[in-house]
Amino acid sequence: MRHRQVLAVATVALFGLSGCADRPNDLDTYYEDPTPTPAAEPAQPSVRPQAAPIPPPTSAPVPAAVSAALLTDEDVAEEEVVPGESKVSGCLTGLTRGTSRSTAWSYPSGSTLEHQVTEYTDRDASDVVTQADCEGKKLTLAKQTGVEGQRAWCAGTTCTVLLAKGKLVSALSVTAGTEARATEAAKRLLPLVAQRLRSA
């Protein structure tokens, strides 16, 4: 009798284990659902404050003396030139910076004429002309009265003349087909440049 009871218990245990073995191993079936984790709120995009717009740079007013010393269309009318584009090239690019204004013209032949007047508030214009280092050979032109410094050079077919008075440097640059033609134009225009500078 005792032997049958042990056999019956073993049989029930065996069927119980085999019944578990047939069920999928799903822990959610045996245990209560865990407490749901609250969904994370989507991150809000960071809003960067917009920078205040930068105002455009204001161009400094051109001193009256600079404008007065600059050649005009009427001054060069006899040269039969038309207004051109100011490039500030050659020897003019080596000048110490200051408050300047420039203008340019073109000849029918393709030659160019450029005039630049610069005011220096921290030095004398004669010092700027004396220290100017322009390439080319020195050009000797008639000494102009009423100016404190005068130098001239020719590099290739471009001739440049620098005149100084007070705080102003007046620079004339002529580029022609030949050095001789550039020199001739510089000689013709030099008295006009000096006159404008004296009256400034």
LODOZA-161158 format. One line per 4 residues: number of its first residue (from 0); their letters; for each residue x, y, z of N, C-alpha, C, CB. Coordinates in steps of 0.001 Angstrom, whole numbers, always signed. Glycine has a CB too. Layout:
N
NUM) a) X:Y:Z:X:Y:Z:X:Y:Z:X:Y:Z  ...
This chain:
200
0) mrhr) +830:-1186:+0:+0:+0:+0:+869:+1242:+0:-942:+2:+1202  +1893:+1247:+874:+2827:+2384:+954:+3541:+2553:-360:+3850:+2191:+2091  +3880:+1502:-1014:+4589:+1554:-2300:+3727:+2232:-3342:+4982:+140:-2774  +2424:+2010:-3361:+1531:+2612:-4348:+1421:+4123:-4123:+134:+1956:-4281
4) qvla) +1381:+4559:-2854:+1272:+5985:-2565:+2501:+6742:-3077:+1098:+6212:-1053  +3689:+6164:-2867:+4921:+6805:-3342:+4900:+6906:-4858:+6169:+6021:-2874  +4422:+5863:-5518:+4365:+5852:-6976:+3393:+6897:-7484:+3967:+4472:-7488  +2260:+7078:-6787:+1264:+8063:-7205:+1814:+9465:-7060:-23:+7915:-6389
8) vatv) +2532:+9736:-5984:+3126:+11081:-5778:+4163:+11368:-6840:+3769:+11199:-4373  +4974:+10369:-7158:+6015:+10545:-8186:+5394:+10818:-9530:+6917:+9309:-8272  +4278:+10129:-9817:+3622:+10311:-11120:+3062:+11717:-11241:+2497:+9275:-11314  +2432:+12218:-10157:+1873:+13584:-10174:+2976:+14601:-10357:+1094:+13881:-8875
12) alfg) +4088:+14412:-9660:+5223:+15365:-9781:+5763:+15375:-11193:+6359:+15005:-8792  +5831:+14184:-11819:+6370:+14080:-13160:+5482:+14823:-14151:+6517:+12614:-13566  +4154:+14594:-14003:+3232:+15290:-14909:+3274:+16797:-14691:+1803:+14775:-14715  +3459:+17182:-13427:+3534:+18621:-13133:+4734:+19260:-13783:+3582:+18860:-11635
16) lsgc) +5896:+18596:-13748:+7122:+19147:-14360:+6985:+19191:-15873:+8363:+18308:-13965  +6401:+18119:-16438:+6282:+18097:-17898:+5320:+19182:-18357:+5805:+16711:-18392  +4307:+19481:-17520:+3380:+20561:-17892:+4086:+21889:-17904:+2191:+20616:-16934  +5022:+22103:-16973:+5801:+23363:-16960:+6715:+23440:-18148:+6622:+23491:-15674
20) adrp) +7245:+22254:-18512:+8204:+22256:-19621:+7536:+22638:-20917:+8863:+20896:-19765  +6223:+22378:-21070:+5543:+22707:-22316:+5189:+24185:-22416:+4295:+21876:-22452  +5258:+24955:-21307:+4884:+26364:-21337:+6089:+27224:-21666:+4276:+26792:-19999  +5866:+28227:-22412:+6994:+29109:-22744:+7523:+29781:-21511:+6585:+30160:-23770
24) ndld) +8834:+30058:-21511:+9492:+30662:-20366:+9223:+32160:-20391:+11021:+30365:-20372  +7996:+32535:-20040:+7585:+33922:-20069:+7384:+34364:-18640:+6297:+34126:-20914  +8317:+35186:-18155:+8250:+35578:-16750:+7017:+36413:-16460:+9497:+36347:-16357  +6475:+37091:-17479:+5280:+37902:-17246:+4094:+37032:-16858:+4942:+38723:-18489
28) tyye) +4154:+35724:-17216:+3053:+34813:-16893:+3039:+34481:-15421:+3154:+33534:-17710  +4225:+34468:-14789:+4341:+34010:-13413:+4325:+35135:-12403:+5586:+33223:-13249  +4750:+36341:-12843:+4862:+37449:-11900:+3983:+38599:-12345:+6319:+37909:-11767  +3650:+39440:-11389:+2858:+40597:-11702:+3674:+41569:-12546:+2359:+41267:-10426
32) dptp) +2964:+42293:-13379:+3664:+43280:-14214:+4369:+44287:-13325:+2679:+44002:-15175  +5615:+44608:-13655:+6328:+45610:-12853:+5670:+46966:-13026:+7823:+45682:-13250  +5947:+47838:-12076:+5403:+49189:-12170:+5927:+49868:-13427:+5762:+50017:-10917  +5051:+50342:-14307:+5530:+50927:-15571:+6363:+52176:-15316:+4345:+51267:-16492
36) tpaa) +7447:+52268:-16071:+8333:+53429:-15959:+7742:+54577:-16753:+9768:+53095:-16458  +7587:+55736:-16151:+7001:+56862:-16912:+7881:+57216:-18103:+6817:+58107:-16002  +7227:+57459:-19232:+7982:+57781:-20457:+8668:+59123:-20289:+7049:+57801:-21706  +9923:+59164:-20739:+10684:+60409:-20632:+10113:+61440:-21586:+12181:+60171:-20928
40) epaq) +9977:+62661:-21101:+9463:+63713:-21965:+10506:+64071:-23026:+9077:+64961:-21136  +10081:+64311:-24247:+11061:+64660:-25293:+11790:+65940:-24925:+10367:+64822:-26670  +13081:+65914:-25153:+13914:+67083:-24826:+13524:+68267:-25689:+15412:+66763:-25014  +13339:+69388:-25044:+12989:+70585:-25787:+14248:+71163:-26445:+12317:+71632:-24857
44) psvr) +14167:+71506:-27708:+15361:+72080:-28356:+15749:+73381:-27681:+15111:+72320:-29864  +17064:+73498:-27449:+17546:+74713:-26793:+17467:+75875:-27768:+18997:+74531:-26277  +16928:+76942:-27293:+16772:+78135:-28129:+17856:+79129:-27744:+15346:+78769:-27969  +18771:+79399:-28682:+19842:+80351:-28400:+19361:+81759:-28739:+21130:+79998:-29202
48) pqaa) +19635:+82680:-27861:+19216:+84056:-28173:+19976:+84565:-29388:+19449:+84998:-26959  +19254:+85185:-30278:+19889:+85697:-31486:+20728:+86921:-31153:+18835:+86041:-32555  +21928:+86932:-31743:+22816:+88067:-31519:+22272:+89295:-32225:+24242:+87753:-32005  +22492:+90421:-31605:+22023:+91665:-32211:+22792:+91909:-33509:+22195:+92865:-31230
52) pipp) +22120:+92327:-34566:+22805:+92551:-35840:+23881:+93610:-35701:+21808:+92960:-36921  +25016:+93344:-36367:+26136:+94272:-36312:+25889:+95388:-37318:+27486:+93547:-36600  +25891:+96617:-36862:+25637:+97713:-37810:+26775:+97832:-38803:+25446:+99047:-37068  +26475:+98195:-40045:+27540:+98341:-41033:+28502:+99431:-40625:+26962:+98643:-42410
56) ptsa) +29807:+99254:-40959:+30782:+100267:-40577:+30482:+101592:-41264:+32199:+99803:-40919  +30625:+102629:-40488:+30395:+103955:-41057:+31698:+104501:-41593:+29794:+104916:-40011  +31679:+104947:-42816:+32888:+105480:-43420:+33166:+106861:-42849:+32760:+105536:-44959  +34426:+107060:-42480:+34815:+108335:-41904:+34705:+109425:-42963:+36247:+108267:-41334
60) pvpa) +34243:+110588:-42562:+34137:+111669:-43544:+35508:+112076:-44053:+33423:+112880:-42937  +35565:+112399:-45337:+36828:+112801:-45941:+37128:+114241:-45530:+36780:+112660:-47494  +38304:+114500:-44973:+38641:+115866:-44581:+38549:+116823:-45770:+40046:+115912:-43977  +38147:+118056:-45485:+37984:+119047:-46544:+39292:+119293:-47280:+37458:+120354:-45968
64) avsa) +40407:+119257:-46548:+41707:+119510:-47179:+42037:+118429:-48198:+42814:+119589:-46119  +41667:+117190:-47899:+41923:+116087:-48833:+41142:+116293:-50116:+41555:+114733:-48199  +39868:+116630:-49977:+39030:+116861:-51163:+39538:+118046:-51972:+37569:+117096:-50754  +39981:+119085:-51278:+40444:+120289:-51966:+41721:+120037:-52760:+40675:+121406:-50965
68) allt) +42556:+119112:-52300:+43828:+118841:-52967:+43697:+117829:-54099:+44835:+118346:-51963  +42523:+117215:-54247:+42336:+116171:-55257:+42024:+116774:-56622:+41212:+115218:-54838  +42640:+116236:-57641:+42376:+116699:-59006:+40917:+116430:-59372:+43328:+116004:-60018  +40367:+117303:-60213:+38989:+117153:-60666:+38970:+116865:-62169:+38162:+118425:-60340
72) dedv) +37785:+116554:-62674:+37630:+116314:-64109:+38025:+117560:-64908:+36175:+115906:-64435  +37697:+118730:-64375:+38046:+119971:-65072:+39558:+120167:-65136:+37394:+121170:-64382  +40263:+119756:-64077:+41718:+119910:-64054:+42396:+119120:-65168:+42268:+119472:-62707  +41861:+117942:-65480:+42507:+117055:-66449:+41771:+117028:-67780:+42599:+115648:-65889
76) aeee) +40897:+118006:-68007:+40104:+118007:-69244:+40990:+118042:-70481:+39151:+119199:-69262  +42108:+118784:-70426:+42977:+118889:-71598:+43700:+117575:-71910:+43996:+119994:-71386  +43692:+116647:-70977:+44319:+115335:-71216:+43410:+114427:-72042:+44663:+114653:-69880  +42167:+114863:-72260:+41177:+114083:-73019:+40984:+112680:-72423:+41610:+113969:-74493
80) vvpg) +40790:+112671:-71119:+40591:+111402:-70407:+39136:+111288:-69973:+41538:+111296:-69173  +38745:+110076:-69631:+37415:+109810:-69094:+37574:+109145:-67728:+36578:+108911:-70067  +36599:+109310:-66834:+36712:+108684:-65509:+36958:+107184:-65607:+35449:+108944:-64694  +37859:+106710:-64766:+38205:+105285:-64744:+38080:+104723:-63339:+39629:+105064:-65273
84) eskv) +38582:+103519:-63166:+38501:+102824:-61878:+39786:+103009:-61101:+38213:+101329:-62079  +39655:+103481:-59867:+40825:+103690:-59018:+41285:+102349:-58443:+40508:+104698:-57876  +42549:+102004:-58676:+43092:+100720:-58230:+44145:+100867:-57144:+43681:+99981:-59398  +44694:+102059:-56969:+45739:+102306:-55982:+46788:+101206:-56062:+45145:+102390:-54557
88) sgcl) +47538:+101182:-57136:+48523:+100137:-57363:+49932:+100736:-57393:+48223:+99389:-58678  +50889:+99849:-57585:+52273:+100289:-57715:+52790:+100954:-56454:+52407:+101236:-58875  +53487:+102058:-56640:+54125:+102751:-55529:+53119:+103260:-54503:+54947:+103903:-56048  +51902:+103554:-54929:+50910:+104104:-54011:+50540:+103120:-52908:+49668:+104508:-54774
92) tglt) +50657:+101818:-53174:+50277:+100824:-52165:+51279:+100777:-51018:+50156:+99442:-52803  +52486:+101308:-51229:+53506:+101260:-50182:+53467:+102434:-49239:+54848:+101181:-50792  +52586:+103403:-49476:+52505:+104563:-48604:+51882:+104189:-47268:+51702:+105677:-49269  +52345:+104869:-46205:+51752:+104664:-44891:+50285:+105055:-44933:+52503:+105474:-43811
96) rgts) +49458:+104259:-44290:+48018:+104493:-44366:+47594:+105732:-43575:+47267:+103273:-43853  +46600:+106392:-44120:+46006:+107548:-43472:+44613:+107728:-44037:+46869:+108829:-43675  +44023:+108886:-43829:+42716:+109173:-44412:+42923:+109654:-45836:+41935:+110231:-43571  +42471:+108875:-46800:+42800:+109196:-48188:+41578:+109138:-49088:+43863:+108248:-48707
100) rsta) +41769:+109721:-50239:+40764:+109669:-51291:+41514:+109634:-52614:+39769:+110895:-51215  +40980:+108884:-53554:+41660:+108757:-54841:+40659:+108850:-55981:+42433:+107434:-54918  +41170:+109185:-57136:+40358:+109243:-58344:+41227:+108817:-59514:+39767:+110671:-58569  +40595:+108389:-60585:+41354:+107861:-61718:+40664:+108191:-63029:+41536:+106349:-61586
104) wsyp) +41480:+108184:-64092:+40976:+108435:-65439:+41683:+107514:-66423:+41173:+109919:-65838  +41087:+107390:-67596:+41678:+106572:-68664:+41824:+107412:-69927:+40811:+105310:-68948  +42940:+107212:-70630:+43181:+107872:-71913:+42563:+107026:-73029:+44713:+108084:-72157  +42265:+107639:-74178:+41757:+106858:-75317:+42725:+105761:-75738:+41482:+107775:-76501
108) sgst) +44024:+105972:-75509:+45029:+104980:-75891:+45075:+103787:-74951:+46385:+105622:-75943  +44393:+103883:-73806:+44443:+102807:-72818:+45338:+103132:-71639:+44913:+101540:-73465  +46090:+104234:-71726:+46909:+104660:-70600:+46001:+105086:-69448:+47860:+105818:-71012  +46546:+105091:-68237:+45740:+105442:-67066:+46426:+106519:-66240:+45476:+104202:-66201
112) lehq) +45601:+107264:-65541:+46060:+108348:-64677:+45344:+108208:-63346:+45797:+109755:-65321  +46111:+108252:-62253:+45512:+108105:-60933:+46094:+109146:-59984:+45740:+106679:-60383  +45225:+109704:-59158:+45658:+110704:-58183:+45087:+110340:-56819:+45211:+112137:-58607  +45950:+110373:-55809:+45539:+110023:-54443:+46070:+111073:-53480:+46051:+108603:-54044
116) vtey) +45205:+111534:-52582:+45600:+112493:-51554:+45336:+111867:-50190:+44829:+113849:-51712  +46340:+111909:-49311:+46227:+111287:-47989:+46592:+112287:-46908:+47128:+110041:-47888  +45811:+112292:-45846:+46106:+113150:-44692:+46610:+112296:-43543:+44854:+113958:-44259  +47701:+112737:-42918:+48287:+112039:-41773:+48155:+112933:-40545:+49788:+111667:-42039
120) tdrd) +47469:+112423:-39537:+47273:+113217:-38324:+48403:+113037:-37317:+45958:+112851:-37678  +49195:+111990:-37475:+50225:+111685:-36483:+51649:+111932:-36970:+50097:+110262:-36058  +51798:+112498:-38141:+53146:+112754:-38674:+53086:+113798:-39769:+53784:+111457:-39213  +54245:+114325:-40091:+54325:+115293:-41181:+54370:+114559:-42513:+55563:+116205:-41021
124) asdv) +53719:+115143:-43497:+53685:+114518:-44816:+55088:+114423:-45421:+52761:+115304:-45751  +55938:+115387:-45112:+57299:+115350:-45664:+58060:+114117:-45193:+58067:+116613:-45271  +57781:+113661:-43948:+58433:+112437:-43452:+57962:+111222:-44240:+58147:+112235:-41947  +56674:+111187:-44582:+56137:+110065:-45347:+56797:+110004:-46724:+54601:+110186:-45488
128) vtqa) +56926:+111165:-47373:+57530:+111204:-48708:+59012:+110828:-48637:+57362:+112606:-49339  +59707:+111322:-47609:+61129:+111002:-47465:+61353:+109516:-47249:+61732:+111784:-46309  +60480:+108870:-46493:+60644:+107449:-46167:+60011:+106518:-47185:+60060:+107168:-44819  +59292:+107057:-48156:+58652:+106206:-49166:+59708:+105415:-49927:+57807:+107056:-50147
132) dceg) +59421:+104138:-50114:+60366:+103249:-50805:+59675:+102692:-52046:+60857:+102083:-49862  +59872:+103370:-53160:+59244:+102949:-54408:+60269:+102305:-55328:+58576:+104142:-55107  +59843:+101260:-56015:+60734:+100577:-56950:+60903:+101406:-58220:+60191:+99173:-57292  +62002:+101177:-58903:+62251:+101874:-60165:+63365:+102892:-60031:+60988:+102557:-60649
136) kklt) +63591:+103607:-61074:+64655:+104625:-61071:+64080:+105988:-60748:+65382:+104667:-62429  +64895:+106808:-60094:+64441:+108128:-59706:+64218:+108995:-60936:+65444:+108785:-58763  +63192:+109808:-60843:+62841:+110705:-61931:+62990:+112140:-61432:+61391:+110432:-62449  +63773:+112933:-62156:+63991:+114327:-61774:+63013:+115228:-62521:+65450:+114754:-62062
140) lakq) +62176:+115924:-61735:+61199:+116843:-62312:+61430:+118240:-61739:+59744:+116360:-62030  +60872:+119244:-62405:+61042:+120622:-61951:+60509:+120777:-60531:+60326:+121603:-62905  +61311:+121419:-59683:+60922:+121626:-58294:+59724:+122558:-58229:+62095:+122193:-57474  +58702:+122133:-57482:+57470:+122908:-57352:+57518:+123784:-56104:+56248:+121976:-57303
144) tgve) +57100:+125024:-56250:+57094:+125938:-55112:+55889:+125657:-54224:+57083:+127404:-55590  +56054:+125991:-52939:+54952:+125831:-51998:+54755:+124429:-51487:+53711:+126278:-52621  +55666:+123516:-51798:+55589:+122141:-51279:+56808:+121881:-50414:+55500:+121094:-52441  +56662:+120986:-49462:+57729:+120711:-48495:+58507:+119442:-48816:+57147:+120602:-47107
148) gqra) +58048:+118678:-49766:+58743:+117461:-50159:+58308:+117034:-51537:+58493:+116343:-49156  +59262:+116538:-52320:+58932:+116112:-53684:+59875:+114993:-54091:+59023:+117302:-54687  +59314:+113885:-54568:+60099:+112758:-55082:+59335:+112114:-56228:+60399:+111713:-53957  +60070:+111472:-57145:+59425:+110829:-58300:+60244:+109627:-58738:+59262:+111829:-59477
152) wcag) +59529:+108614:-59276:+60158:+107394:-59775:+59446:+106940:-61048:+60127:+106272:-58697  +60147:+106126:-61815:+59549:+105421:-62947:+59933:+103954:-62853:+60007:+106035:-64309  +58946:+103095:-62893:+59173:+101655:-62876:+58473:+101074:-64093:+58652:+100997:-61545  +59256:+100664:-65087:+58651:+100193:-66327:+57987:+101352:-67037:+57633:+99069:-66055
156) ttct) +56702:+101214:-67290:+55968:+102282:-67989:+55050:+103057:-67037:+55140:+101689:-69142  +55331:+102973:-65735:+54551:+103703:-64732:+55446:+104699:-64010:+53898:+102727:-63720  +55031:+105954:-63992:+55769:+107002:-63286:+54907:+107541:-62152:+56182:+108148:-64257  +55533:+107723:-60984:+54831:+108175:-59786:+55516:+109393:-59210:+54759:+107059:-58737
160) vlla) +54714:+110382:-58804:+55231:+111610:-58196:+54565:+111788:-56836:+54975:+112858:-59117  +55369:+112082:-55807:+54854:+112342:-54473:+55184:+113772:-54075:+55435:+111340:-53452  +54186:+114502:-53597:+54365:+115859:-53091:+53843:+115918:-51663:+53638:+116902:-53995  +54502:+116709:-50822:+54102:+116819:-49419:+53925:+118273:-49026:+55134:+116150:-48507
164) kgkl) +52893:+118505:-48210:+52658:+119829:-47643:+51857:+119663:-46359:+51912:+120761:-48656  +52424:+120124:-45250:+51739:+119984:-43970:+51481:+118532:-43628:+50434:+120746:-43986  +50222:+118160:-43535:+49830:+116780:-43218:+49359:+116016:-44448:+48733:+116778:-42168  +49477:+116626:-45623:+48946:+116019:-46846:+50060:+115498:-47749:+48094:+117030:-47607
168) vsal) +49810:+114305:-48318:+50671:+113739:-49363:+49825:+113611:-50615:+51283:+112344:-48936  +50268:+114221:-51696:+49579:+114149:-52980:+50399:+113243:-53892:+49383:+115577:-53613  +49790:+112169:-54362:+50497:+111169:-55158:+49860:+111045:-56536:+50497:+109804:-54441  +50678:+111221:-57561:+50229:+111108:-58947:+50898:+109904:-59582:+50543:+112401:-59750
172) svta) +50123:+109062:-60258:+50671:+107880:-60916:+50128:+107800:-62335:+50328:+106590:-60124  +51046:+107686:-63318:+50664:+107601:-64731:+51241:+106325:-65325:+51157:+108850:-65526  +50409:+105547:-65968:+50852:+104338:-66668:+50527:+104493:-68146:+50176:+103054:-66078  +51545:+104393:-68996:+51361:+104584:-70437:+51981:+103422:-71202:+51982:+105924:-70897
176) gtea) +51936:+103540:-72527:+52504:+102470:-73350:+54014:+102403:-73258:+52100:+102654:-74787  +54650:+103544:-73016:+56102:+103598:-72874:+56458:+104474:-71681:+56769:+104134:-74168  +57686:+104321:-71194:+58139:+105141:-70069:+58198:+106611:-70469:+59519:+104668:-69573  +58595:+106892:-71698:+58701:+108278:-72157:+57345:+108971:-72121:+59280:+108329:-73575
180) rate) +56305:+108282:-72560:+54974:+108889:-72571:+54463:+109093:-71146:+53988:+108016:-73371  +54775:+108162:-70255:+54362:+108313:-68857:+55081:+109499:-68217:+54649:+107017:-68061  +56361:+109654:-68552:+57134:+110777:-68016:+56581:+112109:-68513:+58613:+110644:-68404  +56248:+112185:-69780:+55700:+113416:-70345:+54384:+113797:-69676:+55494:+113261:-71850
184) aakr) +53526:+112815:-69448:+52249:+113095:-68796:+52464:+113564:-67362:+51352:+111851:-68816  +53408:+112962:-66651:+53701:+113373:-65273:+54210:+114811:-65242:+54739:+112425:-64631  +55052:+115176:-66198:+55564:+116555:-66256:+54442:+117553:-66525:+56644:+116680:-67342  +53513:+117209:-67413:+52409:+118119:-67727:+51491:+118326:-66523:+51602:+117582:-68910
188) llpl) +51235:+117245:-65782:+50266:+117294:-64692:+50849:+117768:-63365:+49664:+115945:-64506  +52161:+117733:-63232:+52792:+118090:-61956:+52400:+119491:-61472:+54303:+118004:-62091  +52438:+120541:-62311:+52042:+121877:-61834:+50600:+121920:-61326:+52214:+122896:-62951  +49693:+121179:-61967:+48307:+121136:-61508:+48188:+120466:-60140:+47438:+120400:-62526
192) vaqr) +48931:+119384:-59964:+48915:+118669:-58682:+49442:+119576:-57578:+49759:+117368:-58763  +50539:+120288:-57865:+51130:+121191:-56864:+50186:+122347:-56549:+52485:+121737:-57359  +49517:+122887:-57546:+48585:+123970:-57324:+47432:+123557:-56429:+48060:+124472:-58635  +46893:+122386:-56692:+45810:+121869:-55847:+46282:+121689:-54407:+45285:+120533:-56401
196) lrsa) +47492:+121189:-54233:+48017:+120942:-52895:+48246:+122262:-52162:+49326:+120135:-52967  +48734:+123267:-52836:+48978:+124570:-52196:+47675:+125221:-51738:+49716:+125510:-53162  +46599:+124999:-52485:+45339:+125650:-52151:+44534:+124906:-51085:+44509:+125796:-53390  +44966:+123707:-50736:+44218:+122891:-49756:+44391:+123420:-48339:+44675:+121425:-49817
